[in-house]
Amino acid sequence: MSVIYLLLTLSILVAIIFFIAFIYSVKRGQYDDSYTPSVRMLFDDELVKTPSKESKETN
C-alpha cells in the first residue's frame, strides 16, 4: 500500500513540474507564431473560391 502512495505522490509531482514548464514556455513566447502572419497574404487568394464566369452564364 505504501508503494501506491509513493507512486501517487511522484506522479502528482511530475505533473506539477510539467505544468510549470508549460506555463513558463507560454510566458516566454515559445508558442507564438511569427511565421504565418508574414506569409498569410501570399495565400489569401487560394482561400477565396469565386465562381467562374462560365458557371454563371450557364445558369
VMD Tcl script that draws the C-alpha trace (Angstrom):
set ca {
  {0.00 0.00 0.00}
  {2.88 2.37 0.66}
  {4.03 1.90 -2.96}
  {0.73 3.34 -4.18}
  {1.19 6.43 -2.03}
  {4.74 6.82 -3.29}
  {3.71 6.45 -6.94}
  {0.75 8.79 -6.49}
  {2.97 11.43 -4.90}
  {5.61 11.09 -7.62}
  {3.05 11.28 -10.42}
  {1.48 14.42 -8.96}
  {4.95 15.94 -8.55}
  {5.84 15.16 -12.19}
  {2.51 16.61 -13.37}
  {3.15 19.81 -11.43}
  {6.66 20.09 -12.89}
  {5.34 19.68 -16.45}
  {2.58 22.20 -15.79}
  {5.10 24.75 -14.50}
  {7.31 24.11 -17.54}
  {4.31 24.64 -19.84}
  {3.32 27.91 -18.17}
  {6.94 29.09 -18.31}
  {7.22 28.32 -22.03}
  {3.94 30.08 -22.82}
  {5.01 33.20 -20.95}
  {8.36 33.22 -22.74}
  {6.62 33.12 -26.15}
  {7.55 29.59 -27.17}
  {4.20 29.05 -28.88}
  {3.95 32.43 -30.61}
  {3.58 32.05 -34.35}
  {5.80 34.57 -36.06}
  {5.93 32.83 -39.46}
  {2.29 32.53 -40.52}
  {1.37 36.25 -40.46}
  {4.24 37.06 -42.80}
  {3.10 34.59 -45.48}
  {-0.67 34.83 -44.98}
  {-1.01 37.49 -47.66}
  {0.57 35.11 -50.19}
  {-2.15 32.51 -49.71}
  {-5.25 34.71 -49.29}
  {-6.31 34.23 -52.91}
  {-6.29 30.46 -52.57}
  {-8.74 30.57 -49.65}
  {-11.42 32.55 -51.51}
  {-13.31 30.47 -54.05}
  {-15.21 32.61 -56.54}
  {-17.46 31.04 -59.13}
  {-16.20 31.30 -62.67}
  {-17.99 33.33 -65.35}
  {-18.88 30.20 -67.29}
  {-20.88 28.69 -64.45}
  {-22.85 31.94 -64.03}
  {-23.70 32.09 -67.75}
  {-24.99 28.50 -67.88}
  {-27.46 29.01 -65.02}
}
mol new
graphics top color blue
foreach p $ca { graphics top sphere $p radius 0.5 }
foreach p [lrange $ca 0 end-1] q [lrange $ca 1 end] { graphics top cylinder $p $q radius 0.2 }
display resetview
